[in-house]
Amino acid sequence: MSDIVRAIHVLFDAVENATDVPDFFATVNSLKERAHGIVQKQSGDAISIHLDVLKMFNLAVAKFHYVHGHDSVVSSPVGFMMDPTNNCNLGCPGCWNSTNTDFVNEHYKKLSPGVMKEDTFTAFIRNGGHLSFNAHLYNYSEPFLNKKTPEYIRMCNALRMKTLVSSNLSLPKLDVEAIVASGLDQVMVASDGIRQETYEAYRRGGDVELVFDNVRRLAAAKKKMGSDTPHILWQYLLFAHNEGDVPEAADMAESIGFNEVRFAEGLATVANVDDVGVDASSSEVIAEAAKLGAVFQQAPRVNFVGDLEPWRDMIVSASRDSFVVNAADYVESDVRSDERCDWLYLGTTVDAVGDIRPCCIPDIIHTGPMKMGTIRSNERAFNTGAYNAARRSISNRGAYEKETLGIDPLKKPFCAKCDVGRPLPQVGLGAVHDWFASVNGSEIATAISGSSEVLAASVGWSQHAANRLEA
């Protein structure tokens, strides 16, 4: 395995030293062929190692595009967020799925209803999704409303991704055994309060006792099935109306079945626009509540238990393919900025009907489009014209402004005037670092996490800028 790690080290050195695009990709393709040849010689038909090599080469190419501020990319996301359904059984104030339809219609563009079908899911996976290290199967909706969600989690696990779901768990007839069997690494339970009146002030339409009962059932299913996963995290959002429940919540969390409890600031500034009764907690209360957070059982290491065999042909084909680029798409400009948004090079979000958006922010009305493309189309969803324009609006602002002069601002990509602080992707380099440190059964991850030099070259290069731009 040391030979493969040396090849990966040379690969990331090539990224650091690259000046010529054709030369760089010639080096990458040569190293890629060499690395897969080493795998074949040393480990034979070890399809899992071939997949880990593919992920590392995709990460290196993403870094190359990122460092040089390219508009067009041949890399795929290193992590993604996915909504298995565009619906929710609750209607929390401020959310895209709020029960206050007047608020939603005033602030957000219409979210197409629907649940993700298996052909949409597999199309995304085959269009580069398999190269991700982390899969978060949630964003703005309730993932377990789609009965196929555990199956999708199992596929992501098979494809060697660390998986996370956020759920309100206020669901009757929840199939807890299917969730445990899926190999899900962590479920973050979104529940805020221990009494119905404090809970439902924000979690509109939910039943707090049903939530707790489902946590007990999930914990029991883990015990019955001999599984340490999923790690059950209670994510308690703080507002003025529920801060009085915090001490008791901290005391009872472990006995209910939670492995961890975390108290965090709720998005009251947004929720309060929807409902003036949802007020923020003070910074002092938030700081004190955070101290009551506790880990009762450490999150277990990641184990890949799904069946990789159905994906063999895809992986074998990808291991033999070369990166093909058109050098004309990567002409360097001396006016490129060092400023970046990590989402645009490293992460993506996909909703239940296959629409691709660049980040976790909802599609806000009276702004430029968030939709970058669709996985139903034949074009690469991570390299569409809209995506390329969004990248250019940050890394090559002068060229972007010149080419969009006179264009209606509502037709320019949302990213050109991001006014939400540009959040870091939950599935970006930090999550990749965590993957290296936490997975079992990956010799490559073990070797890289054991080398500070290779680890830094792999994940220590973010230039993410959180400041806001003016269009």
Summary of the structure (lengths in Angstrom):
residues: 471
radius of gyration: 22.5
end to end distance: 49.0
largest distance: 65.2
contacts: 1616
relative contact order: 0.15
helix: 46%
strand: 11%
